[in-house]
Amino acid sequence: MSETLPKIEVSAGTDVLRRAAERVEPVDSTEGLVVEHRPFASIVVPYYNPGDRLRPTVEHLVRVLKASKVSFEIIAVSDGSTDGSQFTLDEFPESVVRRVSYATNIGKGHALRTGLALARGRYLGFIDSDGDISPEFLGSFVSIMRAEEPDIIIGSKRHPDSSVHWTPLRRLYSWGHQFLIHHLFGLDVKDTQVGIKLMDRRVVADMLPLLQESRFALDLELLVLARHLGYTRILEVPVRIEERSGSTVSLKRAWRLLTDTLGLFVRLSVRHEYDDAITSISGGAAIEGPVGNTRPVAAPNPMPA
C-alpha cells in the first residue's frame, strides 16, 4: 500500500501569489544563495479535469527529465479539478512531483502563476497536461538552455520544422489571434500560445509580481512583459502537436482569449499599469534595462519613473 503524499493547499486569492513572488530570487552565489541545492529545472503542469491523461503526461515528463541528466521538480497544479485526477499522482515521491490544489476553478493562468511562485529551480517552465504536446520536447529545451542560455524558450507552431495536426477552425483561431498580437504589441514572436515554455529564473522573478492574467492570455502576458523589461533573447523552437479525438476550441474560449488580449493592451499601453507597478516595486527609482538581470542583453526601451 503506497503512502498518501501530503497535498499543498493554495488559497485562490492574490495575496499568496504576492507573498510567494517575494521568495523568487535570482540565483546568484553573491547573494548568499546555495545554488547547488536548487533543482536545475522546475516544470509546472497546470490542469483542470484532465481525466486519465494527467498521469501519462507526468510519467513521460519524469522520464524525459531523468534522461536529460538534470535535477528537477515537477509542480502539478490542480485548478479546482473535480474528476479525481489529482489522486492519480499519489505514487510519485513529493521530491519529484509536488502536488498543489485549490477548490475553485479560476483559470490556467492562475494555476501557472501559483506553480511558478512555488518553483525552486534555476530554470522555470511549464507544459500542458493534455498530452497534445509531448514532454519529449522539454529534453531539447533543456539542451538549448544549457548551450545558449537565452532568456526564454518557447514552442512554436509556425517554426518551419514543426509538425501540427489541427482542424482548419483551430488554425483560423490561431492565425487571427497572432495577427491581432502583431498589430497591438509589435511582438517579434510568431507564436505565443503553445503550451510549453522554459525561462531563466531571473526573468520570472522580475515578471511574477507584475502578472495579472488568470486565464489563457498568461502566455502572451509573459512574453509582452519580458520584452517590456528588456528580456529580448527569446528562442522559438519546433514542436509536434497532435489533435486529440474530440478536441475542440469553443467560441466561448476564443472570445475570452480575445477580451483578455485587449485587456492586456489597455493595461500596458493605455493605462500604463505595468509601468506604475514597476515604479512601485523599484521604490520610485527610474528603471532602465532588465530588473535584477546581471547578464548583458539588448537594451530595452526606457521605462518612465
Secondary structure, 3 states (H helix, E strand, C coil): CCCCCCCEECCCCCHHHHHHHCCCCCCCHHHCCCHHHCCCEEEEEEECCCHHHHHHHHHHHHHHHHHCCCCEEEEEEEECCCCCHHHHHCCCCCCCEEEEEECCCCCHHHHHHHHHHHCCCCEEEEECCCCCECCHHHHHHHHHHHHHCCCEEEEECCCCCCEECCCHHHHHHHHHHHHHHHHHHCCCCCCCCCCEEEEEHHHHHHHCCCCCCCCCCHHHHHHHHHHHCCCCCEEEEECEECCCCCCCCCHHHHHHHHHHHHHHHHHHHHCCHHHHHHHHHCCCCCECCCCCCCCCCCCCCCECC
